[in-house]
Amino acid sequence: MAAHYDVLIVGGGIAGLSLASALAGRCSVALVEAEQELAYHTSSRSARQLIPSYGPPAVQELTVRTLELLAARDADLPEPVLTPRSFMLVGSGADVAAEASGHMQPITVDRAVELCPALVPGSFEAAGLDTGSFGCNAPLLLEDHRQRAASSGADIITGARVHSAQRLGSGWQVGAGAEGFETGVLVNAAGAWADELAVLSGVEKLGLQPYRRTAAIAAVDHPLPAATPMVAAADNSFYFRPDGEDVLISPSETVPSGPEDARPRPGDVERLVEKLNAFTSLGITAIRRSWTGLRTEAADGVPVAGFDAEAPGFYWLAGQGGYGFQTSSAMAELAADQILAGQSGQGEARVGGAAGGTGPASRTAQALAATRWSIRR
């Protein structure tokens, strides 16, 4: 016999878990994850940095709200999720100017080298600094969401891949693993598999595209001071930041991929080591481990959040790209408000009980609406 829930969330990464913790206790919630463990794919492969100057305007708005929510969380608990860590862009004057936003201030090359002594003078001509950026304890945040959801009554089931989903009456029937579910709202938080879940559910896909992004932990001759900013090339060719006595590095590649358990490709990390050993004085000596995640994006690069106007009760929470953690709390706040309020006749979610409200979730909804097409409108 199928179990009934008000909301069934498909996907146990940061998007699904943060929404489960936002909804639990306010309605009946279940979350199903195809893998045997939560946050197995992209969410366990994060750079762990929240950057207000990173991404299009809607993403920046979501990031600022997420930081507000996480700061409030940290004020009440002994172990913080957030740790101050600035973010610095370096490169040509044109590239830095093109990538900088209102959250980032220009700094001199000398100041950049002072902040990150590993930078080789003469290897770049301009820099920008975002001092409102934070490091994020991603495992702690994921576990915090899981605990909050579970303690408030949400059921979390792993090893339960969705194999069937169909609209039935006023809700959905879903088969996942050996379990059957009936739900009023089906949330698609399936990450790189979001379009596949839509097709399985008889919903037109949105054309979401996963992209590869590789990273590694490197041993170095000259470790960075803990206070060193995260440094990124303004031409998106690499980034690096301290990781204890080691350094986290990435070639920042954006290579299209199908949904898969991604792995580094031969040569990607080796070429990055060669580049960074020329650009910096880090002296990379070995790679301790490397990994690849998938950043899934809509065509306009803005996250997708909202009910599908052609599929009642089907809610998209996808396309977060490389902004998953830094937008997660704001996206969950917005999605929870929309789901609890329901849909209007035009398929557009209502926020806070009335369209066009003035609360934080309304501001993020307006930011999203101003910069992307409405879902299927």
DOLUMRO-580399 format. One record per atom (N, C-alpha, C, O): residue in one letter; x, y, z. Coordinates in steps of 0.1 Angstrom, whole numbers, plus 5000, padded with zeros to 4 digits. Example, Ala and Ser with C-alpha at 12.3 -4.5 7.8 and 13.67 -1.06 7.14 Angstrom:
A513249435078
A512349555078
A513249675078
A514249675085
S512849785071
S513749895071
S512950005079
S513450115080
//
This chain:
M500849885000
M500050005000
M500950125000
M501950135008
A500550224992
A501450344990
A501250435003
A500250445008
A502350495007
A502450585018
A502050725013
A502450765001
H501250805020
H500750935016
H501551045023
H501751045035
Y501951145015
Y502651265020
Y502151385012
Y501751375001
D502151495019
D501851625013
D502851655002
D502451704991
V504151635005
V505251664996
V506151554995
V506651495005
L506551514983
L507551414981
L508751474973
L508551524962
I509951484979
I511051544973
I511951434967
I512351344974
V512351454955
V513251354948
V514551424947
V514751514939
G515551364954
G516951424954
G517451454968
G516851534975
G518551394972
G519051404985
G520351484986
G521151464994
G520451584977
G521551674977
G521251804986
G520251794993
I521951904984
I521752024993
I520352084990
I519752144999
A519952084977
A518652144974
A517552064981
A516652124987
G517451934979
G516451854985
G516451855000
G515351865006
L517651845006
L517751845021
L517351975027
L516651975037
S517752085021
S517452215027
S515952235026
S515352295035
L515252195015
L513852205014
L513152115024
L512152155030
A513651995026
A513051905035
A513051965049
A512051955057
S514152025053
S514252085066
S513352215067
S512952245078
A513152285056
A512252405056
A510852365057
A510052435063
L510452245052
L509052205051
L508652115063
L507452125068
A509552045068
A509151945079
A508552015091
A509052115095
G507551955096
G506852015107
G505752105103
G504852145111
R505752145090
R504652235084
R503752155075
R502652205073
C504152045071
C503351945063
C504051815064
C505151805069
S503451715058
S504051575058
S505051565046
S504651605035
V506251525049
V507251525039
V508051395038
V508351335049
A508351355026
A509251245024
A510351285014
A509951365005
L511551235015
L512551265006
L513151125001
L513451045010
V513251104988
V513850984983
V515151014975
V515151114968
E516150934977
E517450954971
E517850824964
E517750714971
A518250834952
A518550704944
A519750634950
A519850514950
E520750714954
E522050654960
E521850594974
E520850634980
Q522750514978
Q522650464992
Q523050565002
Q522750545014
E523650674999
E523950785008
E523450915003
E523350934991
L523151005012
L522751135008
L523951225002
L525051195006
A523651314994
A524651414989
A525851344983
A526951384985
Y525551234976
Y526651154970
Y527251224958
Y528551214956
H526551294950
H527051344937
H527551494940
H528551504947
T527051594933
T527651724933
T527751784947
T528751854950
S526751754956
S526751824969
S527951774978
S528251844987
S528551664975
S529651614983
S530951664976
S532051624981
R530851734965
R532051774957
R532151924956
R532551974945
S531751994966
S531652144966
S532952204968
S533852154975
A533152334963
A534352414967
A534252474980
A535152534986
R533052474986
R532752515000
R533052665002
R533752705012
Q532552744993
Q532752884993
Q531452954989
Q530952914979
L530953054997
L529753124994
L530153264990
L530753334998
I529953314978
I530553434972
I529453524967
I528853494957
P529153634974
P528053724970
P528253784956
P527353824949
S529553794952
S529853864939
S529853764927
S530153794916
Y529453634930
Y529553524920
Y528253494914
Y527353464922
G528053504901
G526853474895
G526053584890
G526353704893
P524953564883
P524053664878
P523253734889
P523353684901
P522653844887
P521953914898
P521053834906
P521053854919
A520253744901
A519353664909
A520053574918
A519653564930
V521153524913
V522053434922
V522653514933
V522653464945
Q523053634930
Q523653714941
Q522653754952
Q522953754963
E521353774947
E520353804957
E520053684966
E519853694978
L520053564959
L519853444967
L520953414976
L520753364987
T522153444972
T523353424981
T523353514993
T523653465004
V522953644991
V522953735003
V521853685013
V522153685025
R520753635008
R519753585017
R520153455024
R519953435036
T520853375016
T521353245022
T522353275033
T522253215044
L523253375031
L524153415041
L523453465054
L523853445065
E522353545052
E521653595063
E521053475071
E521153475084
L520453385064
L519853265071
L520853185078
L520653135089
L522053165072
L523053075078
L523753145090
L524053085100
A523853285089
A524353355101
A523453345112
A523953335124
A522153355110
A521153335121
A521253195127
A521153175139
R521453095119
R521652955123
R522852955132
R522852885143
D524053005127
D525253005135
D525153075148
D525853035158
A524353175149
A524253245162
A523653165173
A523853195185
D522953055169
D522252975179
D522952845182
D522552775191
L523952815175
L524652685176
L526152695178
L526752795174
P526752605186
P528152615189
P529152605178
P530252665178
E528852525168
E529752495157
E529252575144
E528152535139
P529952665139
P529452745128
P529652675114
P530552605112
V528652705106
V528752665092
V529652765084
V530352715075
L529552885088
L530352995080
L531653035087
L531653045099
T532653055078
T533953105083
T534353215073
T534353195061
P534653335078
P534953445069
P536153405060
P537253365065
R536053415047
R537153395038
R536953475025
R535953445018
S537653575023
S537453665011
S537653584998
S538253474998
F537153644988
F537353594974
F537953694965
F537553814965
M539053654958
M539753744950
M539853704935
M540153584933
L539553794926
L539753774912
L541053834907
L541453944912
V541753764899
V542953814893
V543053784878
V542453694873
G543653874870
G543753854856
G544053984849
G544554084855
S543653994836
S543754114829
S542754224834
S541754184840
G543054344831
G542054454835
G540754434830
G539754454836
A540654394817
A539354374810
A538554254816
A537354264819
D539254144819
D538654024825
D538154054839
D536954014842
V538954114847
V538454144861
V537254244861
V536354224868
A537354344852
A536254444851
A534954374847
A533854404851
A535054274837
A533954204832
A533254114843
A532054094843
E534054054851
E533553954861
E533254014874
E532453954882
A533754134878
A533454194891
A532054244891
A531454284881
S531454254904
S530154304906
S530154404917
S531154444922
G528954444921
G528854544931
G529354504945
G529654584954
H529454364947
H529954314959
H531454304959
H532054274970
M532154344949
M533554334947
M534254464945
M533754544937
Q535354494952
Q536054624951
Q537354594944
Q538054494947
P537754684935
P539154674929
P540254694939
P540054784948
I541254624938
I542454644946
I543654644938
I543654594926
T544754694943
T546054704935
T546654564934
T546354474942
V547554544925
V548354424923
V549154404936
V549254284941
D549754504941
D550554494953
D549754444965
D550154354973
R548454494966
R547654444977
R547254304975
R547154224984
A546954264962
A546654124959
A547754024963
A547553924969
V549054064960
V550153984964
V550353984979
V550753884985
E550054094986
E550154095000
E549153995006
E549453925016
L547853995001
L546853905006
L547153755003
L546853665010
C547753734991
C548153594987
C549553594982
C549753614970
P550553574991
P551953584987
P552353484977
P553453494971
A551553374974
A551853274964
A551753334950
A552253274941
L551053444948
L550853494935
L552253554930
L552953624937
V552553524918
V553853564912
V553553704906
V552753724897
P554253814911
P554153944905
P554453944890
P555353874886
G553654014883
G553754014868
G552953914861
G552853924848
S552353824868
S551553724861
S550053764859
S549353694853
F549753884865
F548353934863
F548454084865
F549454144871
E547454164859
E547554304859
E546454374867
E546554494869
A545554304872
A544454364879
A543854264889
A544054144887
A543154314899
A542554224909
A541254294915
A541154414915
G540354204920
G539254254927
G539054164940
G539354054940
L538454224950
L538254154963
L536854164968
L536254274969
D536254044972
D534954044978
D535253994992
D535453884995
T535054095002
T535354065016
T534154015023
T534153975035
G532954005016
G531753945022
G531553805019
G530553745021
S532653735014
S532553595011
S532953505023
S533653555032
F532353385023
F532553295034
F532953155030
F532353105020
G533753095037
G533952945036
G532752875042
G532152935052
C532352765037
C531152695042
C531552545046
C532152475038
N531152515058
N531352375062
N530252295056
N529152275063
A530452245044
A529352175037
A528852055044
A527652035045
P529751965048
P529151845055
P528351875067
P527351815070
L528751975075
L527952015087
L526652075083
L525652035089
L526552155072
L525352205068
L524352095063
L523152095066
L524852005055
L524051895050
L523551815062
L522351775062
E524351775072
E523951705083
E522951785091
E521951725097
D523151915092
D522151995100
D520751995094
D519751975101
H520752005080
H519451995073
H518851855075
H517651845078
R519651755075
R519051615076
R518451595090
R517351545092
Q519251645100
Q518751625114
Q517451705116
Q516551665123
R517451835112
R516251915113
R515051855107
R513951855112
A515251805095
A514151745087
A513651625095
A512451605097
A514551535099
A514151405105
A513551435119
A512551365122
S514051525126
S513551555140
S512151615139
S511451615149
S511851675128
S510551735126
S509551645119
S508451695115
G509951525117
G508951425111
G509151385097
G508351305092
A510151445090
A510251405076
A510851265075
A511751225083
D510451185065
D510951055063
D512051065051
D511751125041
I513151015054
I514251025044
I514650875040
I515150805048
I514550845027
I514750715022
I515850715012
I515750785002
T516950645014
T518050635005
T517950494997
T517150405001
G518750484986
G518650364978
G517350344972
G516950234970
A516650454968
A515250444963
A515250534950
A514750644951
R515650474939
R515550544927
R514150544921
R513450444921
V513650654917
V512350664911
V512250594898
V513050614889
H511350504897
H511150424885
H509850444878
H509550404867
S508850514885
S507550544879
S507050664886
S507250684898
A506350744879
A505650864884
A504550904875
A504750924863
Q503350924880
Q502250964871
Q501251044879
Q501051024891
R500651134872
R499651224877
R498351144879
R497851074869
L497751144891
L496551064893
L495551154902
L495851184913
G494451194896
G493451274903
G494151404907
G494651484898
S494151444919
S494651564924
S496151554929
S496651654935
G496751444926
G498151424931
G498951334922
G498651324910
W499951284928
W500951194921
W501051064927
W501051054940
Q501250954919
Q501650824924
Q503150804919
Q503450824907
V503950764929
V505350754926
V505950624931
V505650584942
G506650554923
G507350434927
G508850464928
G509450514919
A509450434940
A510850464942
A511450344950
A511050314961
G512450274943
G512950154949
G511850054951
G511050024942
A511750004964
A510649904967
A509449974973
A508449914977
E509450114973
E508350184980
E507450254970
E507750284959
G506150264975
G505150344967
G504750464975
G504650454987
F504450574968
F504150694974
F502950764967
F502750754955
E502050824975
E501050914969
E501351054975
E501551064987
T501351154967
T501751294972
T500951394964
T500551384952
G500751504971
G500051624964
G501051704956
G500651754945
V502251714961
V503351784954
V504551694952
V505051644961
L504951684940
L506251614936
L507351714933
L507151794923
V508351724941
V509451814939
V510551754932
V511151644936
N510951814921
N512051764913
N513351834917
N513651944912
A514051774927
A515351824931
A516451724927
A517351694935
A516351674915
A517151554911
A518551594905
A519151514899
G518851724906
G520151764901
G520351744886
G519551784878
A521451674883
A521751644869
A520751554862
A520651544850
W519951484870
W518851394865
W517551464865
W516551394863
A517451594867
A516151664868
A515351644855
A514151624856
D515951664843
D515151644831
D514751504829
D513651484824
E515551404833
E515251264832
E513951234841
E513151164836
L513951294853
L512851274861
L511551334855
L510451274856
A511651444849
A510551514843
A509951424832
A508751404831
V510851374823
V510351284812
V509651164818
V508651124813
L510251104828
L509750984835
L508351014840
L507450924841
S508151144845
S506851184851
S505851234840
S504751274844
G506251224828
G505351274817
G505251424816
G504351484811
V506351494821
V506451634821
V507551674811
V508551614810
E507251784803
E508251824793
E509451874800
E509451954810
K510651834795
K511851874801
K512152014798
K511652074789
L513152074806
L513452214804
L514752234797
L515152354794
G515452134793
G516752154786
G517852184795
G518752254792
L517752134808
L518852154817
L520152074813
L520051964809
Q521252144814
Q522552084809
Q523552064821
Q523952164827
P523951944824
P525051924833
P526351964827
P526651934815
Y527252024835
Y528652054831
Y529651994841
Y529351994853
R530751944836
R531751894845
R532552004852
R532752114846
R532951984864
R533852074871
R534751984881
R534251914890
T536051984878
T536951904885
T537651984896
T537852104894
A538051914907
A538851984917
A539751874923
A539651754921
A540751924931
A541751834937
A542251894950
A542252014951
I542751814959
I543551854970
I545051834967
I545451714965
A545851934967
A547251924963
A548151954975
A547852044983
A549151874976
A550251904986
A551152004980
A551451994968
V551652094988
V552552204983
V553752224991
V553752195003
D554752284985
D555952324993
D555752435002
D556352445013
H554852534998
H554652655005
H553152665008
H552452725001
P552752615020
P551252625023
P550852765024
P551652855028
L549552795021
L549052925022
L548552955037
L548052865044
P548753075042
P548153115055
P546653085055
P546053105044
A546153055066
A544753015067
A543853135063
A542753115057
A544253255064
A543453375061
A543553415046
A542953515042
T544253345038
T544453375024
T543053365017
T542353265019
P542753465009
P541453455001
P541453334992
P542453284988
M540253294988
M540153204976
M540453284964
M539953404963
V541353234955
V541753314944
V541253244931
V541453124929
A540653324922
A540153274910
A540653354898
A540753474899
A540953294887
A541353364875
A540053424869
A539053354867
A540153544865
A538953614860
A538553564846
A537453584841
D539453484839
D539153424827
D538553284829
D538453204820
N538353244842
N537753114845
N538553004842
N538052894838
S539953014843
S540852904839
S541352824852
S541852724850
F541052884864
F541452804876
F540952884888
F540552994887
Y540952814899
Y540852874913
Y541552794923
Y541852674920
F541952854934
F542552774945
F542352844958
F542052964958
R542452774969
R542252824982
R542952734992
R543252614989
P543252785004
P543852705014
P542952585018
P541752595018
D543552475022
D542852355027
D543752295038
D544352195035
G543752355049
G544752315059
G546152345054
G546452455050
E547052245055
E548352255050
E548452235035
E549452255029
D547352185029
D547252165015
D546552285008
D546152385014
V546252264995
V545552364987
V544452294979
V544752194972
L543252344979
L542252294969
L542452374956
L542552494956
I542452304945
I542652364932
I541652304922
I541052194924
S541352384912
S540352344902
S540652414889
S541052534889
P540552344878
P540752404864
P539452484860
P539552544849
S538452484868
S537152564865
S536652524851
S536052614845
E536752404847
E536252374834
E534752364834
E534152334844
T534152394822
T532752384820
T532452304808
T532352364797
V532452174809
V532452084798
V531052004799
V530851944809
P530252014788
P528951944788
P529151794791
P530051734787
S528151744798
S528151604802
S526751554803
S525851634804
G526551424802
G525351364805
G525251344821
G526251354827
P524051314826
P524051284840
P524751154843
P524451044838
E525751154852
E526551044855
E527351064868
E527351174874
D527950954873
D528850964884
D530151014879
D531050924876
A530351144878
A531551194870
A532851164877
A532951164890
R533951154869
R535251124874
R536251214866
R535951244855
P537351254872
P538351334865
P538851264853
P539051144852
R539051344842
R539651284830
R541151294830
R541651394835
P541851204823
P543251204823
P543751334817
P543351384807
G544751394824
G545351524819
G544851644825
G545551744826
D543551644830
D542951774835
D543651824847
D544051944847
V543951744857
V544551784869
V546051814866
V546651914871
E546651734858
E548151754855
E548351884848
E549351954851
R547551924838
R547652054832
R547452164841
R548152264841
L546552144851
L546252254861
L547452274870
L547852384873
V548152164874
V549252174882
V550352244875
V551052334881
E550552214863
E551652284855
E551352434854
E552252524855
K550052474852
K549652614851
K549852684864
K550452794865
L549452624875
L549552684888
L550952694893
L551352794900
N551752604890
N553152614894
N553952724886
N554952764890
A553352764874
A553952874867
A553353014872
A554053114872
F552053004876
F551353134880
F551653164894
F551553284898
T551953064903
T552153084917
T553453024921
T554152954914
S553853054934
S554952994940
S554552884950
S555252844959
L553352824948
L552852724957
L553752604957
L554052544968
G554352564946
G555152444945
G554352324947
G554652244957
I553452294939
I552552174940
I553452044938
I554152034928
T553451954948
T554351844948
T553551714945
T554151614940
A552251704949
A551551584947
A550051614948
A549651714953
I549251524942
I547751534943
I547351424953
I547551304951
R546751464964
R546251374974
R544951304969
R544851184971
R544051374964
R542851314958
R542251414948
R542451534949
S541451364939
S540751454930
S539351404927
S539051284930
W538451484922
W537051444920
W536451544909
W537051644906
T535351504904
T534551584894
T533151584898
T532551474901
G532551694898
G531051714900
G530451764888
G531051804878
L529051764888
L528251814877
L527451934881
L526751924891
R527652044874
R526952164877
R525852184866
R526152204855
T524552164870
T523452164861
T522852294859
T522452354869
E522752344847
E522252484845
E521152484834
E521052404825
A520252584836
A519352624826
A520052714815
A521252754818
A519452734804
A520152804793
A520552944797
A521552994792
D519753014806
D520153144810
D521053154823
D521353254828
G521353034829
G522253034840
G521653064853
G522353074863
V520353084854
V519553114866
V518852994871
V518252924864
P518952974884
P518252854890
P516752854887
P516152954885
V516252734887
V514852714883
V514052674896
V514452574903
A513052754900
A512252724912
A510852764909
A510552874906
G509952664909
G508552694907
G507752574902
G508352474898
F506452594903
F505552494898
F505552494883
F505652594876
D505452374877
D505252364862
D503852394858
D502952324863
A503652494850
A502252544847
A501552434839
A500252444839
E502152344833
E501552234825
E501352104832
E500752014827
A501952094844
A501851974852
A501552004866
A502452024874
P500252014870
P499852054883
P500551974894
P500651844893
G501052034904
G501651974915
G503151924913
G503751864921
F503651954901
F505051924898
F505952044900
F505852144893
Y506852044910
Y507652164914
Y509052134910
Y509652034914
W509652234903
W511052224899
W511952304909
W511652414913
L512952234914
L513952294922
L515352244917
L515952154923
A515752304906
A516852254899
A517652364892
A517352484893
G518652324884
G519452414876
G520252514885
G520452624880
Q520752474896
Q521452564905
Q522852584900
Q523552674905
G523352514890
G524652534885
G525752524895
G525652424904
G526752614895
G527752614906
G527352684918
G528252724926
Y526052724920
Y525652804930
Y524752734941
Y524052794948
G524852604941
G523952524949
G524052554964
G522952584970
F525152554970
F525252574984
F524952724987
F524352754997
Q525452814979
Q525352954982
Q523953014980
Q523653124985
T523152934973
T521752984971
T520752894979
T519552924979
S521252784986
S520352674990
S519352725001
S518152684999
S519752795011
S518752835021
S517752925016
S516552915019
A518153025007
A517153115002
A516153044992
A514953064992
M516752954984
M515852874975
M514952784983
M513752774979
A515352724994
A514452645002
A513352725009
A512252685009
E513752845013
E512752935019
E511652975009
E510552965012
L512153014997
L511253054986
L510352934982
L509152944981
A510952814980
A510252694976
A509252654986
A508052614983
A509652654999
A508652615009
A507452705010
A506352655011
D507652835009
D506552935009
D505652904997
D504452914998
Q506252884985
Q505452864973
Q504652734974
Q503452724970
I505252624979
I504652494980
I503452504990
I502352444987
L503752565001
L502652565011
L501552655007
L500352635011
A501852764999
A500752854994
A499952794983
A498852834981
G500652704975
G499952644963
G500052734951
G500952824950
Q499352694941
Q499452764928
Q498252854925
Q497152824930
S498452954917
S497353034912
S496852974899
S497452874894
G495853024893
G495252974881
G496252974869
G496052894860
Q497253064870
Q498153074858
Q499352984861
Q500252984853
G499352904871
G500552814874
G501652884881
G502752824882
E501553014884
E502553084891
E502353074906
E501253094911
A503453034913
A503353014928
A503053154935
A503553254930
R502253144946
R501953254954
R502953254966
R503153144972
V503453364970
V504453374981
V503753434993
V503153544992
G503953375004
G503353425017
G501853445016
G501353535024
G501153365008
G499653375008
G499153474998
G497953484995
A500053564992
A499653664983
A500753684973
A501953694976
A500353694960
A501453724950
A502053864952
A501353954956
G503353864950
G503953994951
G504154044965
G503954164967
G504453964975
G504654004988
G505954084990
G506654114980
T506254115002
T507454205005
T508454135014
T509454195017
G508354015018
G509253945027
G510453895019
G510553915007
P511453835026
P512753795019
P512453695008
P513053704998
A511553595010
A511253505000
A510653574988
A510953534976
S509853674990
S509253744979
S510353824971
S510353824958
R511353874978
R512453944971
R513253854962
R513553884951
T513453724967
T514153634958
T513353584947
T513853564936
A512053574949
A511153534938
A511153644927
A511153614916
Q511053774932
Q511053884922
Q512453884914
Q512453914902
A513453854921
A514753864915
A514853754904
A515353774893
L514353634907
L514353524897
L513453564886
L513753544874
A512253614889
A511253644878
A511753754869
A511453754857
A512653844874
A513053954866
A514153914856
A514453984847
T514753794859
T515953764851
T515753634843
T516653594835
R514753564844
R514553434837
R513053424832
R512153494837
W512853344822
W511553314818
W510853234829
W511453154836
S509553254831
S508753184840
S508653034835
S508653014823
I508552944844
I508452804839
I507252774831
I506152784835
R507552744818
R506552714808
R505452814806
R504352784803
R505852944808
R504753044806
R504953104792
R504153194788
//
